[in-house]
Every structure is written in C-alpha cells, then in structure tokens.
C-alpha cells in the first residue's frame, strides 16, 4: 500500500535509521563537491518534530553532490552529511543521533514517512517517531 501523498517514484528506496553517527564533523563551510563530510545546523522550527528535521536534512543532502548519508540529532539541532558511512559500526559516544543512507531519488516530503514505514525491528533499525 502506498503512503498518502507520496509519489510512486519515491517508493523504490529502503531507509533504515540506526542509533549513532557516522563520524565527527565541524559546523560551518563545507564543500559539497570536494569534502567527504560536513554539517548544517537546524533551526528550532526545523527540529520541532522528527519528520520535519528528517525532511530538512534529506533535502539539504539532496542539494549536496557528495552527500550519501546523514546523521541527525534534534537535541543538538544538527544534520551532518557524509560521502561514506559504515552504518553497522556507528559511533555512539554522543547520544541522540540517528543515521541513515539517503536515497537521492526519494528526498523531500515523502522521505521521513517512508523511512518510518521501512522500520523492521528485527534488523535493529530505529524509526522516527512520527
């Protein structure tokens, strides 16, 4: 069954949120054409809900050529991007982060909803609580 309001071309993605973050980043200028990682801050409004934070983070990633993974913390109001990430060995020293691979074809409003729909507790993935 297709989630309401989601375009069919957005359904061919598989998103799994996992506890932890891909690596350390520094907020500020990052070069999406050359750097391997970077970070963006989220406003209070953008971080108000898991769905809005995930949508903003995914949309920013879609605009960043080398972004393939994101690590998101609503508490820290941070969205970090990465060209590479080992989702099976995420760092967990800083609590409150979730990480996922971003399917660049599936960004936008449908992305966080599909991410939650893809939750499978047997795989150890964590859904966003919508």
VMD Tcl script that draws the C-alpha trace (Angstrom):
set ca {
  {0.00 0.00 0.00}
  {1.34 3.42 -0.94}
  {1.53 6.04 1.81}
  {-0.77 9.01 1.20}
  {0.81 11.91 -0.63}
  {3.92 10.01 -1.73}
  {4.80 9.89 -5.39}
  {5.32 6.38 -6.84}
  {8.92 7.14 -7.89}
  {9.74 7.69 -4.21}
  {8.80 4.14 -3.22}
  {11.90 2.38 -4.53}
  {14.03 3.39 -1.57}
  {14.98 1.49 1.56}
  {15.77 3.68 4.55}
  {16.86 2.33 7.90}
  {17.54 4.65 10.80}
  {20.22 3.40 13.15}
  {21.37 4.65 16.54}
  {24.62 6.60 16.36}
  {26.51 8.87 13.98}
  {28.85 8.32 11.07}
  {31.72 10.49 12.31}
  {32.74 13.86 13.68}
  {32.01 17.00 11.72}
  {32.50 20.70 12.15}
  {29.64 23.07 11.53}
  {30.39 25.75 9.02}
  {31.51 25.86 5.45}
  {31.85 22.53 3.71}
  {32.42 21.93 0.04}
  {29.82 19.53 -1.34}
  {31.97 19.00 -4.45}
  {35.22 18.10 -2.69}
  {34.77 17.40 1.04}
  {33.88 14.00 2.48}
  {31.66 15.39 5.25}
  {30.08 18.48 6.67}
  {27.28 19.71 8.92}
  {24.33 22.05 8.89}
  {22.52 23.47 11.88}
  {18.77 23.13 12.23}
  {16.58 25.95 13.47}
  {14.21 25.34 16.36}
  {11.34 25.25 13.88}
  {13.13 22.72 11.64}
  {13.91 20.50 14.65}
  {10.39 20.73 16.10}
  {9.47 17.20 15.00}
  {11.35 14.14 13.80}
  {9.59 14.34 10.45}
  {10.46 17.99 9.80}
  {14.08 17.52 10.91}
  {14.48 14.47 8.67}
  {12.90 16.23 5.70}
  {15.17 19.28 6.04}
  {18.24 17.09 6.47}
  {17.35 14.91 3.47}
  {16.58 17.91 1.28}
  {19.91 19.54 2.16}
  {21.66 16.27 1.41}
  {19.97 16.16 -2.00}
  {21.47 19.56 -2.78}
  {24.95 18.41 -1.76}
  {26.58 16.38 -4.52}
  {28.75 14.13 -2.30}
  {26.13 13.52 0.40}
  {25.02 9.90 0.63}
  {24.47 9.51 4.39}
  {23.14 11.74 7.15}
  {23.42 11.74 10.93}
  {20.68 13.71 12.62}
  {20.18 14.99 16.16}
  {17.11 17.04 17.02}
  {18.51 17.73 20.50}
  {21.76 19.16 19.10}
  {19.81 20.69 16.18}
  {22.37 19.26 13.79}
  {22.31 17.48 10.46}
  {25.67 16.06 9.38}
  {26.35 14.70 5.91}
  {28.84 12.10 4.72}
  {30.03 10.69 1.42}
  {30.77 7.35 3.13}
  {29.46 5.77 6.34}
  {29.64 2.32 7.91}
  {26.08 2.03 9.24}
  {26.93 -1.22 11.03}
  {29.66 0.44 13.14}
  {28.26 3.87 14.02}
  {29.78 5.94 16.80}
  {27.61 6.28 19.91}
  {29.61 8.45 22.33}
  {27.22 11.38 21.79}
  {23.64 10.25 22.47}
  {20.58 11.25 20.47}
  {21.89 10.74 16.93}
  {20.23 8.67 14.22}
  {21.89 7.89 10.91}
  {20.67 6.66 7.55}
  {21.60 6.29 3.93}
  {19.76 8.87 1.82}
  {18.36 7.72 -1.48}
  {18.76 10.84 -3.57}
  {15.68 9.96 -5.65}
  {13.49 9.89 -2.54}
  {14.20 13.16 -0.81}
  {11.51 15.65 0.03}
  {8.27 15.37 1.93}
  {7.88 11.60 1.47}
  {11.34 10.67 2.71}
  {10.81 10.64 6.50}
  {7.41 8.98 6.20}
  {8.89 6.22 4.05}
  {11.78 5.90 6.47}
  {9.35 5.20 9.29}
  {7.39 2.78 7.11}
  {10.59 0.86 6.37}
  {11.22 0.13 10.07}
  {11.95 -3.51 10.80}
  {12.74 -4.16 14.50}
  {14.40 -7.47 13.66}
  {17.06 -5.57 11.71}
  {17.87 -3.23 14.60}
  {16.68 -0.18 12.71}
  {15.03 2.68 14.54}
  {12.03 4.52 13.14}
  {11.46 8.20 13.56}
  {8.56 8.61 15.94}
  {6.07 10.49 13.81}
}
mol new
graphics top color blue
foreach p $ca { graphics top sphere $p radius 0.5 }
foreach p [lrange $ca 0 end-1] q [lrange $ca 1 end] { graphics top cylinder $p $q radius 0.2 }
display resetview
